[in-house]
């Protein structure tokens, strides 16, 4: 009996601290979501304090559900997260397989590939939206202008001028616009998080059974067959872990959306919470509870996927 009590006593401080760290903010958010709590209200100054007398019940939840941006924020959150996960996993697997072979300067290439992961999100967003995606001064604008100049020069060529005269003039894309700002966020976050996937997959490939690959080569298996039936199954567990970890982080994206579009037509749940939190703490708390529910749904799905992969 004493042998059982001692480990529990030693673990209890950490467990209690963890519970306090998790339950206190969640309890406060849940409490605020049921009351009228507005930071600035001259007509009803009593609403500016979190009091039980300002009880509103499910009113904040009803207000959030009727908000014109709520459903759009959920759809945009899922679009951004799913797109980033798909791109990072595909690119991560391809790059990891490519650099897994020995070649001159392999160590330098690996370090350069991993370095984007250490860039701060705000710095990453500023670099991408101003230096790469800007339609005038960015690399995109310079590249589109160069393509248009090249096509204009080819139109005067005797033999192929007629063909290039049919080409329209290309216009650079403004990624600060409503329809395209989400794609800009997807690109910049994919660039930053692909190295994380590469690092995990590259580490996993070090333990791949080379005898199986040698046997497959002797049996005449093509490179695609080796990749499909040997490499991909070996990367099943790392892929599941990468998807789960990245999904947790990407559901809370904020800095990139703020820098790219200021929420103009491109919002997710964390950004919507930030907008409500400027004044209406009750609505922000209710939106936070919805975000917790969405995160738990995604976590349950991913944990089942990871558990299924680990059991195979």
C-alpha positions, 0 to 999 in steps of 0.5 A, spaced: 500 500 500 505 504 501 508 503 495 502 505 491 501 511 495 509 514 494 508 515 487 502 518 487 504 523 492 510 525 488 506 526 482 500 530 485 504 537 485 505 536 478 498 534 477 494 539 481 498 545 478 496 542 471 489 542 473 489 549 476 493 551 470 487 548 465 481 549 469 481 556 472 482 559 465 476 554 462 472 556 468 473 563 468 471 563 460 465 559 461 463 563 467 464 570 462 460 566 457 453 566 461 453 573 463 453 580 460 460 583 460 462 589 456 468 593 457 465 600 455 458 601 456 456 608 458 448 606 458 449 600 462 455 601 467 453 595 471 455 591 465 462 593 465 464 588 471 463 581 471 457 580 476 452 574 477 447 580 477 448 580 469 446 573 468 444 572 461 444 565 460 445 562 453 444 569 450 451 570 448 451 563 445 445 566 441 448 572 439 455 569 436 451 564 432 447 569 429 453 573 428 454 574 420 462 572 421 461 565 425 460 560 420 465 563 415 470 563 421 469 556 422 469 554 414 475 558 414 479 555 420 477 548 417 480 550 410 486 553 412 488 548 417 486 542 412 490 545 406 496 547 410 496 539 413 495 536 406 501 541 403 506 540 409 505 532 409 506 532 401 511 536 401 515 534 407 514 526 405 517 528 398 523 533 400 525 528 406 525 522 401 529 526 396 534 529 401 535 522 404 540 520 399 547 521 400 550 527 396 555 533 397 553 538 401 547 534 405 548 537 411 548 544 409 542 543 405 538 539 411 540 545 415 537 550 410 531 546 409 529 546 417 531 554 418 524 556 416 521 553 422 525 558 427 522 564 424 517 568 428 510 567 425 509 575 425 516 576 421 514 570 416 508 574 415 511 580 414 516 577 409 511 574 405 506 579 404 511 585 403 517 582 399 514 576 396 507 576 394 506 584 394 503 585 387 508 591 385 514 591 389 514 584 391 517 578 387 511 576 384 510 583 381 517 583 379 516 576 376 509 578 372 512 584 369 518 580 367 513 575 363 509 581 360 515 584 357 518 578 355 511 576 351 511 583 348 518 582 345 516 575 342 510 578 339 515 582 334 518 576 332 517 574 325 515 566 326 512 566 333 509 573 333 502 571 331 502 566 337 504 570 342 500 576 340 494 571 342 497 571 349 493 576 354 497 581 359 498 578 366 496 581 372 499 580 379 494 578 384 493 582 390 493 577 396 491 582 401 484 582 397 478 578 400 478 572 396 485 571 396 488 573 403 486 566 406 491 563 400 496 567 402 496 565 409 496 558 407 502 559 403 506 562 408 504 557 414 506 551 409 513 554 408 514 555 415 511 548 417 514 544 412 521 543 415 518 541 421 514 535 417 521 534 413 525 533 420 520 528 423 520 524 416 527 524 415 528 522 422 524 516 421 527 514 414 533 513 418 530 507 421 527 504 414 529 497 413 534 497 407 534 489 407 527 490 404 528 495 399 534 491 397 530 485 396 525 489 392 530 491 388 532 484 386 525 482 385 525 488 380 520 493 384 520 500 381 522 506 384 514 508 385 513 501 388 518 501 393 515 508 395 508 506 395 509 499 399 515 500 403 516 507 404 509 510 405 507 505 410 513 506 414 512 513 414 504 512 417 506 513 424 510 519 423 505 522 418 499 521 424 503 525 429 505 531 424 498 531 422 496 531 430 501 536 432 500 541 426 492 541 427 493 543 434 497 549 432 494 551 426 487 552 429 490 558 433 493 562 427 492 569 429 498 573 427 498 571 420 491 573 419 492 580 422 498 582 418 495 579 411 488 582 411 486 585 418 480 580 418 478 583 412 474 577 409 479 572 412 477 570 419 478 564 423 475 563 430 481 565 434 481 572 430 473 572 431 475 572 439 479 577 438 474 582 435 469 580 440 474 581 446 475 588 444 469 590 448 464 584 448 468 579 453 461 575 454 461 574 446 468 573 446 468 567 451 462 564 448 466 564 441 472 561 445 467 555 448 465 554 441 473 554 439 474 549 444 468 544 442 471 544 435 478 543 437 476 537 441 472 534 435 478 535 431 483 532 437 478 526 437 478 525 430 486 525 430 487 521 436 483 515 433 487 516 426 493 516 430 491 510 435 489 506 429 496 507 425 500 506 432 496 499 432 497 497 425 
